[in-house]
Amino acid sequence: MPNSGSPPPCRAIVLGVITLVALVVPSLAQDKILGGYFEEWSIYYAGYNIANLQQNGVADKLTHLIYAFADVTSNPPACAFADTWADYQSPYLPSVSGTPYPGPLYGNFAAIQQLKQLHPKLKVLISIGGASATNTAAFASAASTQAGRVALASSCIDLFINGNIAPGITAPGLFDGFNIDWEFPTASDTQNFTALLAEFRSQLNALSKVTGKRYVMSFEGPAGSQNYVNINLPKAAEQVDFITIDGYDYAGSWDTQTNDASPLFDDKQDPNYGQDLDINDTVDAYLKAGVPPHKYTMGVPLYGAGWTGVPNVNHGLYQNSTGPSPVPLANGTGLCTDLSGNTPGCDVLLTPGLATYGTLVNLASNGYSNYFDPKRIAVSLYDPTGETFYTYDDPETAFLKMLYIDLKVPGGLRGAYVWALKDDDPNGTMVKTMAAGLGR
């Protein structure tokens, strides 16, 4: 049922459970990871900077900041900057501490330096790769030989851990480790994937003997079995401190029928029931494969998936659509008519079929009704006039997912992370809610 001033009975019961468990959870989860991806391109249309993390208090809640992305080259096998202007050249970014950046290091890297000075316990990782066919091919090439693996790990360590950024520009200690985002290894890459992680781990361990510092290793774990089947999960897990495992994109505008994009549980009412398109089934698959629970870190999306041309049946859920939802204005009052990035006020993703939490939270007061599914732990928005449907996470589902992390197995899972920090509302409500659920 839609919200109408007071929550419907099922939602009221769940909210009561949240309130009760919140009183005891903080004592259960003091050492949980709470990570957040910061996209280097956030500084452009979204206008979201490292300084925002300090201003809205989110930096106080994070254990790990994951900076996306660095590129991979194949000839020679090496790490490379994806955007030098954003990374270390732009002198125009707001200061984190109020002190101007002295140079020659500028950009996001200079801001990260200031953030780490204010939060010395914060670990900052550089994520290498991402959803790029070029990076995927370069990973496969570099990992295919021992020489290539050695060269790639050595290059990445020199660039980001030792901080030899450019002639005359150094920033040692800027990054505390790596997040390897190889999307996605094929069956022929299985052994090479593990071997690449092992080479990174070996070289970082050798560096630790010199510096006395422990470096962090993680890799991106896909949710779909068609992708993680090509990873030797227990062997790969041995090489890393934790795995950032997707908990989203179980449905999206590439599907013609609407569905929940990040549900915690499966449901027999779902036309795709039994296809493991939910977080709980993903967790079970990783644990069954031999991944230790203390290395499982759950991804939570700060964006939603949307469709249009959705009939007013079952408040839009499990219905056929005519295509991706149009891009809304960020304030929820209408639609964006210019996706070029030259017009302010649009949802910052500027992508049909997607919208940030910061935008979606504004739609409920602009013609949309909000629905909560207690079986799946999922929420959706539906506008019967515009026949538009969105699936997303809100603070209540995010909190319940954190309780799941605490209670799934004895000792709980390792923690959670968000993609991506810029997509939260200005107060960082989603991240702060998750921190509360993890006892941070």
KEZA-935107 format. One record per residue (C-alpha): residue number from 0; x, y, z. Coordinates in Angstrom, 1 decimal. Layout:
% KEZA-935107
(r NUM, (X, Y, Z))
...
//
This chain:
% KEZA-935107
(r 0, (0.0, 0.0, 0.0))
(r 1, (1.2, 3.6, -0.6))
(r 2, (2.3, 5.9, 2.2))
(r 3, (-0.5, 8.1, 3.4))
(r 4, (0.7, 10.0, 6.4))
(r 5, (1.3, 7.0, 8.5))
(r 6, (3.0, 3.7, 7.5))
(r 7, (0.8, 0.7, 6.6))
(r 8, (0.8, -2.1, 9.1))
(r 9, (3.5, -4.3, 7.6))
(r 10, (5.9, -1.3, 7.2))
(r 11, (5.0, -0.1, 10.7))
(r 12, (6.0, -3.5, 12.1))
(r 13, (9.3, -3.5, 10.2))
(r 14, (10.1, 0.0, 11.4))
(r 15, (9.3, -1.1, 15.0))
(r 16, (11.8, -3.9, 14.6))
(r 17, (14.4, -1.4, 13.2))
(r 18, (13.9, 0.8, 16.2))
(r 19, (14.3, -2.1, 18.7))
(r 20, (17.3, -3.7, 17.0))
(r 21, (19.0, -0.3, 16.6))
(r 22, (19.3, -0.2, 20.4))
(r 23, (21.4, -3.4, 20.5))
(r 24, (23.2, -3.5, 17.2))
(r 25, (25.9, -1.0, 17.9))
(r 26, (27.4, -3.3, 20.5))
(r 27, (27.6, -6.1, 17.9))
(r 28, (29.5, -4.5, 15.0))
(r 29, (32.2, -2.2, 16.1))
(r 30, (34.8, -3.3, 13.5))
(r 31, (32.6, -3.5, 10.4))
(r 32, (33.7, -2.0, 7.2))
(r 33, (31.7, 0.9, 5.7))
(r 34, (33.2, 1.9, 2.3))
(r 35, (32.2, 4.4, -0.3))
(r 36, (33.2, 4.8, -3.9))
(r 37, (34.1, 8.3, -5.0))
(r 38, (34.1, 8.7, -8.7))
(r 39, (36.8, 11.1, -10.0))
(r 40, (34.2, 12.6, -12.5))
(r 41, (32.0, 13.6, -9.6))
(r 42, (33.6, 17.0, -9.6))
(r 43, (32.1, 17.9, -13.0))
(r 44, (28.4, 18.0, -13.6))
(r 45, (27.5, 16.7, -10.2))
(r 46, (29.8, 19.3, -8.5))
(r 47, (30.5, 16.7, -5.8))
(r 48, (34.0, 17.0, -4.2))
(r 49, (36.1, 15.3, -1.6))
(r 50, (35.3, 18.4, 0.5))
(r 51, (31.7, 17.4, 0.6))
(r 52, (32.6, 14.3, 2.6))
(r 53, (34.0, 16.5, 5.3))
(r 54, (31.2, 19.1, 5.2))
(r 55, (28.3, 16.7, 5.6))
(r 56, (30.0, 14.4, 8.1))
(r 57, (30.2, 11.4, 5.9))
(r 58, (34.0, 11.1, 6.3))
(r 59, (33.4, 10.5, 10.0))
(r 60, (31.4, 7.4, 9.2))
(r 61, (33.6, 5.8, 6.5))
(r 62, (36.3, 3.2, 7.2))
(r 63, (37.4, 3.0, 3.5))
(r 64, (37.2, 5.5, 0.7))
(r 65, (37.5, 3.9, -2.7))
(r 66, (38.6, 6.2, -5.5))
(r 67, (37.4, 5.2, -9.0))
(r 68, (39.2, 4.7, -11.3))
(r 69, (42.7, 4.1, -12.5))
(r 70, (43.3, 2.7, -16.0))
(r 71, (45.3, -0.3, -17.1))
(r 72, (47.6, -0.4, -20.1))
(r 73, (48.8, -3.5, -21.9))
(r 74, (51.9, -2.3, -23.7))
(r 75, (53.6, -2.1, -21.3))
(r 76, (51.5, -3.6, -18.5))
(r 77, (51.0, -0.6, -16.2))
(r 78, (48.7, 1.5, -14.2))
(r 79, (47.7, 4.9, -15.7))
(r 80, (45.6, 7.9, -14.8))
(r 81, (42.1, 8.0, -16.2))
(r 82, (41.8, 11.8, -15.8))
(r 83, (44.9, 13.7, -14.8))
(r 84, (43.0, 17.0, -14.5))
(r 85, (40.5, 15.6, -11.9))
(r 86, (43.2, 13.4, -10.2))
(r 87, (46.0, 15.9, -9.5))
(r 88, (46.0, 18.9, -11.8))
(r 89, (42.9, 21.0, -11.1))
(r 90, (43.6, 23.9, -8.8))
(r 91, (39.9, 24.9, -8.5))
(r 92, (38.5, 22.2, -6.1))
(r 93, (37.3, 23.4, -2.7))
(r 94, (39.7, 22.8, 0.2))
(r 95, (38.8, 20.1, 2.7))
(r 96, (40.4, 21.7, 5.7))
(r 97, (40.1, 25.4, 4.7))
(r 98, (43.8, 25.6, 3.9))
(r 99, (44.6, 26.3, 0.2))
(r 100, (46.3, 23.6, -1.7))
(r 101, (50.0, 24.6, -1.9))
(r 102, (50.8, 22.6, -5.1))
(r 103, (52.3, 21.2, -7.1))
(r 104, (49.8, 18.5, -6.1))
(r 105, (46.2, 19.6, -6.8))
(r 106, (42.9, 18.0, -7.8))
(r 107, (41.2, 15.2, -5.9))
(r 108, (44.5, 13.8, -4.7))
(r 109, (45.4, 17.0, -2.8))
(r 110, (41.9, 16.9, -1.3))
(r 111, (42.4, 13.3, -0.2))
(r 112, (45.6, 14.3, 1.4))
(r 113, (43.8, 16.9, 3.5))
(r 114, (41.0, 14.5, 4.3))
(r 115, (43.4, 11.9, 5.6))
(r 116, (45.1, 14.4, 7.8))
(r 117, (41.7, 15.1, 9.4))
(r 118, (40.8, 11.4, 9.5))
(r 119, (44.1, 9.4, 10.1))
(r 120, (42.2, 6.1, 10.5))
(r 121, (40.5, 6.4, 7.1))
(r 122, (41.9, 3.9, 4.5))
(r 123, (41.9, 5.2, 0.9))
(r 124, (42.1, 2.6, -1.9))
(r 125, (42.5, 3.2, -5.6))
(r 126, (40.1, 1.1, -7.7))
(r 127, (41.8, -0.1, -10.9))
(r 128, (39.8, -1.0, -14.0))
(r 129, (36.0, -0.5, -14.0))
(r 130, (33.5, -1.2, -16.7))
(r 131, (35.8, -0.5, -19.6))
(r 132, (36.4, -3.0, -22.4))
(r 133, (39.9, -1.5, -22.8))
(r 134, (40.8, -2.1, -19.2))
(r 135, (39.3, -5.6, -19.3))
(r 136, (41.5, -6.5, -22.2))
(r 137, (44.5, -5.0, -20.6))
(r 138, (43.9, -6.9, -17.4))
(r 139, (43.7, -10.2, -19.3))
(r 140, (46.9, -9.4, -21.3))
(r 141, (48.9, -8.3, -18.2))
(r 142, (47.7, -11.2, -16.1))
(r 143, (48.5, -13.9, -18.7))
(r 144, (52.2, -14.0, -18.0))
(r 145, (54.4, -13.8, -14.8))
(r 146, (56.3, -10.9, -16.3))
(r 147, (53.1, -9.0, -17.1))
(r 148, (51.8, -9.5, -13.6))
(r 149, (55.0, -8.3, -12.0))
(r 150, (55.1, -5.3, -14.2))
(r 151, (51.5, -4.3, -13.6))
(r 152, (51.7, -4.6, -9.8))
(r 153, (55.1, -2.8, -9.7))
(r 154, (53.7, 0.1, -11.8))
(r 155, (50.6, 0.5, -9.7))
(r 156, (52.5, 0.4, -6.4))
(r 157, (55.0, 3.0, -7.7))
(r 158, (52.3, 5.3, -9.0))
(r 159, (49.8, 5.1, -6.2))
(r 160, (51.4, 3.7, -3.0))
(r 161, (54.9, 5.2, -3.4))
(r 162, (53.2, 8.2, -4.9))
(r 163, (55.5, 8.9, -7.9))
(r 164, (52.7, 10.7, -9.7))
(r 165, (54.5, 12.9, -12.2))
(r 166, (57.9, 14.6, -12.6))
(r 167, (58.2, 16.9, -9.6))
(r 168, (55.0, 15.7, -8.0))
(r 169, (55.0, 13.0, -5.3))
(r 170, (52.5, 12.0, -2.7))
(r 171, (53.8, 9.0, -0.8))
(r 172, (51.2, 7.3, 1.4))
(r 173, (48.3, 8.9, -0.4))
(r 174, (46.7, 5.5, -1.1))
(r 175, (46.6, 2.6, 1.4))
(r 176, (46.0, -0.2, -1.1))
(r 177, (44.0, -1.4, -4.1))
(r 178, (40.6, -2.5, -5.2))
(r 179, (41.0, -4.6, -8.4))
(r 180, (37.9, -4.1, -10.6))
(r 181, (38.4, -6.5, -13.5))
(r 182, (35.0, -6.7, -15.3))
(r 183, (34.9, -9.6, -16.0))
(r 184, (37.4, -12.5, -16.2))
(r 185, (36.5, -15.2, -18.7))
(r 186, (37.0, -18.9, -18.1))
(r 187, (40.5, -18.7, -19.6))
(r 188, (41.4, -16.0, -17.1))
(r 189, (40.5, -18.0, -13.9))
(r 190, (44.0, -19.0, -12.9))
(r 191, (45.5, -15.7, -14.1))
(r 192, (43.0, -13.7, -12.0))
(r 193, (44.2, -15.4, -8.8))
(r 194, (47.8, -15.1, -9.8))
(r 195, (47.5, -11.4, -10.4))
(r 196, (46.0, -10.8, -7.0))
(r 197, (48.8, -13.0, -5.5))
(r 198, (51.4, -10.8, -7.2))
(r 199, (49.9, -7.6, -5.9))
(r 200, (49.7, -9.1, -2.4))
(r 201, (53.3, -10.4, -2.6))
(r 202, (54.7, -7.0, -3.7))
(r 203, (52.7, -5.2, -1.0))
(r 204, (53.9, -7.6, 1.6))
(r 205, (57.5, -6.9, 0.6))
(r 206, (56.9, -3.2, 0.8))
(r 207, (55.4, -3.6, 4.3))
(r 208, (58.7, -5.0, 5.4))
(r 209, (60.3, -1.8, 4.4))
(r 210, (57.7, 0.7, 5.6))
(r 211, (56.2, -1.2, 8.5))
(r 212, (52.7, -0.4, 7.1))
(r 213, (50.0, -3.0, 6.3))
(r 214, (48.5, -2.4, 2.9))
(r 215, (44.9, -3.3, 1.9))
(r 216, (43.9, -5.5, -1.0))
(r 217, (40.4, -6.1, -2.3))
(r 218, (38.7, -7.0, -5.5))
(r 219, (35.3, -6.3, -7.0))
(r 220, (33.0, -9.4, -6.9))
(r 221, (30.1, -9.6, -9.4))
(r 222, (26.6, -10.6, -8.3))
(r 223, (25.7, -12.6, -11.3))
(r 224, (26.8, -16.2, -11.4))
(r 225, (27.6, -15.9, -15.1))
(r 226, (30.5, -13.6, -14.0))
(r 227, (31.7, -14.9, -10.7))
(r 228, (31.8, -18.5, -12.0))
(r 229, (35.0, -17.6, -13.8))
(r 230, (36.7, -16.6, -10.5))
(r 231, (38.2, -19.2, -8.1))
(r 232, (36.5, -17.5, -5.2))
(r 233, (38.2, -19.3, -2.3))
(r 234, (41.7, -18.9, -3.8))
(r 235, (41.1, -15.3, -4.8))
(r 236, (39.7, -14.5, -1.3))
(r 237, (42.9, -15.8, 0.3))
(r 238, (44.8, -12.9, -1.4))
(r 239, (42.7, -10.0, -0.2))
(r 240, (41.4, -8.4, 3.0))
(r 241, (37.9, -8.2, 1.7))
(r 242, (35.8, -8.4, -1.4))
(r 243, (33.4, -5.6, -2.6))
(r 244, (30.5, -7.7, -3.8))
(r 245, (27.8, -6.1, -5.9))
(r 246, (24.4, -6.0, -4.3))
(r 247, (22.6, -4.2, -7.2))
(r 248, (21.7, -4.3, -10.9))
(r 249, (19.7, -7.4, -10.4))
(r 250, (17.2, -5.6, -12.7))
(r 251, (17.5, -2.5, -14.8))
(r 252, (16.2, -0.7, -17.8))
(r 253, (17.8, -3.3, -20.1))
(r 254, (14.9, -5.5, -19.0))
(r 255, (11.5, -4.8, -20.6))
(r 256, (9.7, -5.8, -17.4))
(r 257, (10.0, -3.9, -14.1))
(r 258, (11.6, -5.6, -11.1))
(r 259, (13.5, -4.8, -7.9))
(r 260, (17.1, -3.9, -8.6))
(r 261, (18.6, -4.5, -5.2))
(r 262, (16.2, -6.8, -3.2))
(r 263, (17.5, -8.6, -0.1))
(r 264, (15.4, -11.7, -0.7))
(r 265, (13.7, -13.6, -3.4))
(r 266, (9.9, -13.9, -3.6))
(r 267, (7.6, -16.4, -5.3))
(r 268, (5.6, -13.5, -6.7))
(r 269, (8.6, -12.5, -8.8))
(r 270, (8.3, -13.8, -12.4))
(r 271, (12.1, -14.4, -12.1))
(r 272, (11.8, -16.4, -8.9))
(r 273, (14.6, -18.9, -8.4))
(r 274, (17.1, -17.2, -10.7))
(r 275, (19.2, -15.9, -7.7))
(r 276, (18.5, -12.3, -8.5))
(r 277, (18.7, -11.1, -4.9))
(r 278, (21.4, -10.3, -2.3))
(r 279, (20.7, -13.3, -0.1))
(r 280, (21.2, -15.8, -2.9))
(r 281, (24.5, -14.0, -3.8))
(r 282, (25.7, -14.2, -0.3))
(r 283, (24.8, -17.9, 0.0))
(r 284, (26.6, -18.6, -3.3))
(r 285, (29.9, -16.8, -2.2))
(r 286, (29.8, -18.5, 1.2))
(r 287, (29.1, -21.9, -0.3))
(r 288, (32.0, -21.4, -2.7))
(r 289, (34.3, -21.0, 0.3))
(r 290, (34.5, -17.2, 0.7))
(r 291, (34.9, -16.5, 4.5))
(r 292, (32.0, -14.3, 5.9))
(r 293, (34.5, -11.9, 7.3))
(r 294, (35.6, -11.1, 3.7))
(r 295, (32.1, -10.5, 2.3))
(r 296, (31.4, -6.7, 1.9))
(r 297, (27.9, -6.0, 0.5))
(r 298, (27.3, -3.3, -2.1))
(r 299, (24.3, -1.0, -1.6))
(r 300, (23.3, 1.3, -4.5))
(r 301, (22.7, 5.0, -4.0))
(r 302, (20.8, 5.1, -7.3))
(r 303, (17.6, 3.5, -8.6))
(r 304, (16.5, 1.9, -11.9))
(r 305, (13.4, 3.2, -13.7))
(r 306, (11.0, 2.4, -16.5))
(r 307, (8.2, 4.3, -18.2))
(r 308, (5.0, 3.1, -20.0))
(r 309, (4.3, 1.0, -17.0))
(r 310, (0.6, 0.2, -16.4))
(r 311, (-1.1, 0.9, -13.1))
(r 312, (-1.1, -2.7, -12.0))
(r 313, (0.6, -3.9, -8.7))
(r 314, (1.8, -0.3, -8.3))
(r 315, (4.0, -0.9, -11.4))
(r 316, (6.0, -3.9, -10.1))
(r 317, (6.5, -6.9, -12.4))
(r 318, (4.9, -5.0, -15.3))
(r 319, (5.9, -4.6, -19.0))
(r 320, (7.3, -1.2, -19.9))
(r 321, (7.9, 0.8, -23.1))
(r 322, (11.4, 1.7, -22.2))
(r 323, (13.8, 3.4, -19.7))
(r 324, (12.4, 6.2, -17.5))
(r 325, (13.2, 9.8, -18.7))
(r 326, (15.8, 11.7, -16.7))
(r 327, (14.0, 13.7, -13.9))
(r 328, (15.0, 17.1, -12.5))
(r 329, (16.9, 16.7, -9.3))
(r 330, (14.2, 18.5, -7.3))
(r 331, (11.6, 16.0, -8.5))
(r 332, (9.3, 18.6, -10.1))
(r 333, (9.6, 17.6, -13.8))
(r 334, (11.8, 16.1, -16.5))
(r 335, (15.2, 17.1, -17.8))
(r 336, (15.1, 18.1, -21.5))
(r 337, (18.8, 18.5, -22.0))
(r 338, (21.1, 15.6, -21.3))
(r 339, (24.2, 17.3, -22.6))
(r 340, (25.4, 18.4, -19.2))
(r 341, (25.2, 22.0, -20.0))
(r 342, (21.9, 22.6, -18.2))
(r 343, (21.9, 22.7, -14.4))
(r 344, (19.2, 21.1, -12.3))
(r 345, (19.0, 17.6, -13.8))
(r 346, (19.6, 14.4, -12.0))
(r 347, (23.4, 14.2, -12.0))
(r 348, (23.5, 10.8, -13.7))
(r 349, (22.0, 12.3, -16.9))
(r 350, (21.0, 8.7, -18.0))
(r 351, (17.6, 7.5, -18.9))
(r 352, (16.6, 4.5, -16.7))
(r 353, (18.6, 5.7, -13.8))
(r 354, (18.3, 8.3, -11.0))
(r 355, (20.2, 9.0, -7.8))
(r 356, (18.8, 8.6, -4.3))
(r 357, (19.2, 12.4, -3.9))
(r 358, (16.6, 12.8, -6.7))
(r 359, (14.3, 9.9, -6.0))
(r 360, (13.7, 11.1, -2.4))
(r 361, (12.1, 14.2, -3.9))
(r 362, (9.7, 12.3, -6.1))
(r 363, (7.3, 11.2, -3.4))
(r 364, (6.1, 14.8, -2.9))
(r 365, (5.7, 15.3, -6.7))
(r 366, (3.2, 12.7, -7.8))
(r 367, (4.8, 9.5, -6.9))
(r 368, (3.7, 7.0, -4.2))
(r 369, (6.2, 5.0, -2.2))
(r 370, (5.8, 1.2, -1.7))
(r 371, (7.6, -1.1, 0.7))
(r 372, (7.9, -4.8, 0.1))
(r 373, (8.5, -6.6, 3.5))
(r 374, (9.2, -9.9, 1.8))
(r 375, (12.0, -8.7, -0.4))
(r 376, (13.1, -5.7, 1.7))
(r 377, (12.8, -3.4, -1.3))
(r 378, (11.1, -0.1, -2.1))
(r 379, (9.7, 1.4, -5.2))
(r 380, (8.1, 4.6, -6.5))
(r 381, (5.2, 4.7, -9.0))
(r 382, (3.5, 7.6, -10.7))
(r 383, (0.2, 6.4, -12.3))
(r 384, (-0.2, 9.6, -14.3))
(r 385, (3.2, 9.4, -15.9))
(r 386, (3.2, 5.6, -15.8))
(r 387, (6.8, 5.7, -14.4))
(r 388, (8.3, 3.2, -12.0))
(r 389, (11.5, 3.3, -10.0))
(r 390, (13.2, 0.7, -7.7))
(r 391, (15.7, 1.9, -5.2))
(r 392, (17.0, 1.8, -1.6))
(r 393, (15.9, 4.2, 1.1))
(r 394, (17.1, 4.5, 4.7))
(r 395, (14.8, 1.8, 6.0))
(r 396, (15.9, -0.9, 3.5))
(r 397, (19.6, 0.2, 3.9))
(r 398, (19.3, -0.2, 7.7))
(r 399, (17.7, -3.6, 7.4))
(r 400, (20.5, -4.7, 5.0))
(r 401, (23.0, -3.7, 7.7))
(r 402, (21.1, -5.8, 10.3))
(r 403, (21.3, -8.7, 7.8))
(r 404, (25.1, -8.2, 7.6))
(r 405, (25.2, -8.4, 11.4))
(r 406, (23.0, -11.4, 11.8))
(r 407, (23.4, -13.5, 8.6))
(r 408, (26.0, -15.8, 10.2))
(r 409, (27.7, -15.8, 13.6))
(r 410, (30.0, -12.8, 13.7))
(r 411, (28.3, -11.3, 10.7))
(r 412, (29.6, -10.4, 7.3))
(r 413, (32.5, -8.0, 6.9))
(r 414, (30.5, -4.9, 6.2))
(r 415, (29.1, -2.8, 3.4))
(r 416, (29.9, -0.2, 0.8))
(r 417, (28.0, 2.2, -1.4))
(r 418, (28.1, 3.1, -5.1))
(r 419, (28.5, 6.0, -5.2))
(r 420, (28.9, 8.8, -2.6))
(r 421, (27.8, 11.6, -4.8))
(r 422, (24.4, 10.0, -5.3))
(r 423, (23.3, 10.4, -1.7))
(r 424, (21.3, 13.4, -0.6))
(r 425, (23.3, 16.5, 0.6))
(r 426, (23.3, 15.4, 4.2))
(r 427, (24.6, 11.9, 3.4))
(r 428, (21.5, 10.3, 4.9))
(r 429, (22.0, 6.9, 3.3))
(r 430, (25.6, 6.5, 4.5))
(r 431, (24.8, 7.8, 7.9))
(r 432, (21.9, 5.3, 8.2))
(r 433, (24.1, 2.5, 7.2))
(r 434, (26.8, 3.5, 9.7))
(r 435, (24.1, 3.4, 12.4))
(r 436, (23.1, -0.1, 11.3))
(r 437, (26.7, -1.2, 11.5))
(r 438, (27.3, 0.4, 14.9))
(r 439, (29.6, 3.1, 13.6))
//
